[in-house]
């Protein structure tokens, strides 16, 4: 178990966060970075990861090579939405529990709730200080813009699992555009990281009623045929080296 504390000296009306990691975090006024949780009012406890994007650990010695890495890239399903709170039960955690020890594999979670493959007309311009991160109609920059920073910058990258596209369908994208974006993502990753193994994830059925932002059409109105077409393509050999079939899980 790792606990990370930080103190921000200036007013912060908006804080960057991973909103649906389903892991307890605490915010409270003042500098209580090294206090115990019992001192915090219950209203300050959330299941979001605030200010923290990653935790890097040093190898046992400078001569120890980095573990081969698997990056799980996607939206809220990857980030952890719907998993058991405080149980490390997101699907990347389950992969890590199964493969990390026998294969000496590092599994990284690069999910962002609300993330999409494609840009949307309502997206604002990227943040001038960080062109790959901004608040859009769905959270974060489109996945194609995240590849260099969130995937290819990972040391000893070996595998990438990609589960994304359902938020694009919520916003009216058709299967053809989503499939074309998947192909571009795969081509970019293979061109920049030869030998990388790519796994495509099928889009699971959605049982909620509204998109994450509360805007857009009700989810029951989203064309199911588009989801099926994307899944049929993901299952067809050609672009991905393997399939994670979440739709059939």
Secondary structure, 3 states (H helix, E strand, C coil): CCCCCCCCCCCCCCCCEECCCCCCEECCCCCCCCCCHHHCCHHHEECCEECCCCCCCCCCCCCCCCCEEEEEEECHHHHCCCCCCCCCCCHHHHHHHHHHHHHCEEEEEEECCCCCCCCCCCCCCCECCECCCCECCCECCCHHHHHHHHHHCCCCEEEEEEECCHHHHHCCCCHHHHHHHHHHHHHHHHHHCCCCEEEEECCCCCCCCCCCCCCCCCHHHCCHHHHHHHHHHHHCCCCCCEEECHHHC
